[in-house]
Amino acid sequence: MRPLFSLGTAFASLIEKRLFKVIGSIVVVYVCLSYLVLPALWRHYEHHPGLESSPKTTVTGEGIPGDPLNVGFVGEERDVVHSMAAAGWLPADPITFRTSARITESALLGKPFPTAPVSNLYVWGRVQDLAFEQQVPGNTRQRHHVRLWKSPAGAPDGRPVWIGAGTFDRSVGVSHLTGKITHHIAADVDAERDKLMGDFIVSGQLVTLYQVTGVGSTLLARNGGGDRYFTDGELTVGVLGAAGAVNPSPVTQKENPPAVKAKNQVWDWLKRLIR
């Protein structure tokens, strides 16, 4: 007859093995849902299929992933420049010895520089084609800014497509990764995306607004300067009026698929917890 202690040990071992199997199955299901099934449901390009193969983040000169690409515009270059001005955004100056010295003076002494240059980031192997900014009144160390790249693939109406990264510079400091002097961005990059599009809507520069999948839902990520950011992962595209014409009618906003709407609702709740 087998001792009771032996039977108890065998039973505990059996329970332990089954528990490991259950936990292992839960982990596998979680990984599949989180990284395979749900992202597949959330990926959508029904409003602009040509953007599916486009890059999702910028890259620094050192090859480090930079800011997520979260905005886009459809329109000729002159339309983009005109609409930015109408929305209160100024073109950033190019990087030269003079402008570099002036931005340093601005950061250290608090002197306004509303067209200060932005650092170079890369998409499709080239630096930004256009860059714009909007200074925060009374604070020379903070600014709203966006870099734009002309996409190789145009829009269905034949006009160019511009995709970009809109972020808010919250302070000036040293890069956590490279040690260079840089601006540090605010973590909520969706807020800057929505602020930019809001400025365009208020100024009557948009005809249509829609979203496609960008970098994807991201909770804990770092840009090329080592700054943390989080995003629902959507890239918002604004279609500009032809020849800079003001749109007197309400902007047509194309709806996201139901799965994306549900994801965004959950993300809005989650974002309030991590801010």
Secondary structure, DSSP 8 states (H G I E B T S, - for coil): ---HHHHHHHHHHHHHHHHHHHHHHHHHHHHHIIIIIHHHHH---TT-GGGTTS-SEEE-TTS-EEEE--EEEES-HHHHHHHHHHTT-EE-----HHHHHHHHHHHHH----TT------EETTEE-SEEEEEEETTEEEEEEEEEEEE-SS--TTS--EEEEEEEEEEEEEE-TTT--EEEEE-SBHHHHHHHHHHHHHHTT-EEEEEEEE-S--EEEEE-TTS-EEEE--EEEEEEE-GGG----S--EE----HHHHHHHHHHHHHHHHH-
